[in-house]
């Protein structure tokens, strides 16, 4: 598990997904992320990912099926599908 919530991060390193192949849970909510690095798709063990309350406008192509969906308050909430419902 990795917790980097509430750190005002504007980006994750380009090699983020290459360096954490066994990561299963990520808390990166409440930051200023606008994009995810392409290497994010290499997080094959990731099963629980919290990215709400960021400024994401696009997700990396390598992650699989994903989309952005505004929640009831109009904030962008990330919804991702990685082979499991």
N, C-alpha and C positions, 0 to 999 in steps of 0.2 A: 504494500500500500504506500502511496505517495500523496502527501498533503501539501499543496502550495496555494491554498485558498487565501483570499484577502491579502494579496501581496502586491497589488497594482502592477502585475506583470502585463506587458504589452505584447510579448512574444515568447514562445518556447524555442529553445535552440533547434537549428535545422536537423541536428543529429539525435534529437530527443528519443524517437522511436527505435533508433539503432542501438542505443545504449541501455535500454530497459526491456529486454525480450520477455522477462518473466513477470512483468508488472500486471497485476490482476485488477487493482482498484486505483483510480486516480480521482483526487479531489482538486480541481483547478477552477472552482467556481469563484465568483466575486473578484474577478481581475479585470483587465482591460484588453484581453486577447481579441484580435480581429481576424486571425487565421490560425490554422494548425499546420505544422510543417508536413511535407509529403511523407516523411519517415514515420508519422503517426500511424500510418497503415501497417507498419511492421510490429505493432503491439499486439501480436497474435494471442496472447494470454489475457488481454484486457476484457473484463466482463462487466465492470461497474465503473462508469465514467460520469463525473459530475462537472459540467461546463456551463451551468446556468449563470446568469448575471455577468456575462461578458459582452463584448461588442462584436461577436462573430458575424461576419457577413458571407463567409464561404468556408467550406470544409475541404480538406485535401481529397484529391481524386482517388488516392490509394486506399482509403479506409473502407470502401465497400458502398453499400446503399445508405445514403443519409440525406437528410433534408433539414431545413430550418423552418420552424413553425412558431409564429407569435403566440404568446399565451394570452390570457384574458386581459391583462394589464397592458398589452402591446409590447412587452419585452420579448426579446428573441430567446427562445428556448431551443436547445439542440436536441433533436431526436435522432438516434442512430440505430441502425440495424446491422448486426455483424453475424448473421447466420442463426440468430436466436430471437424469439419474440421478446 
